[in-house]
Amino acid sequence: MTLCIAETSRSKLVHEARAARVLEAWRAGQSTHEIAATLGIEESEVCRIIEENQA
C-alpha cells in the first residue's frame, strides 16, 4: 500500500515538474514544437499543458 502511494506521489511530482518546464519555456517565447523537441514529449501534450494552465 505504501509503495502505491509513493508511486502516485512520484507520478504527480513528475507531471508537475514537466508542466513547470513547459510553461517556463512557453513564457520565454519558445514554440510548442521547440518545447516538445527539447523535452522529448508530443507537441499535443505541450499544447494540453499550456491550455490547462492559462488563466
N, C-alpha and C positions, 0 to 999 in steps of 0.2 A: 504494500500500500504506500509506504513512504517513497519508494522508488518511482511509483506512478506520479505522485505529487511533484517530486523533484523534476521528472521529465517534462511535466506540464509547465512548471515554472520556467524551466530552461527554454522550452519552446516559445513561451511568451516573451522571455527576455531577448531571444534571438530575433523574433518578429519585431519587437520594439526597436532594437538596435538597427535592424535593416531599414525600418521606416525612418528613423532619425538620419541615417546616411543618405537615403533617397531625398528627403526633404532638404537637407543641408546642400546637397548638390543642385537640386532644383532652384533653391533660393540664390545659389551662386551663379545661376544662368546656364547650367548645362541642359542639354536637350534630353528628352526621355530616352532616346537611342543611346546617347553617350553614357547616361546613368546605368542603363541596362547592361551595356557592354562592360563598364567598369566593375559593376557588382556581380556580373555573371548571372543575372536573372532575366526573365522575359520582360519585354517592354510593356506588355499588358499589365504585368504586376506592378511596374513602376507607375503606370497611369492610375491603377487602382489605389495605390498608396497615396498618391498626390490628391486624387479626388476625395478620398476619405478624410484627409487632413486639412482640406481647405475650409476656412471658416467664413 
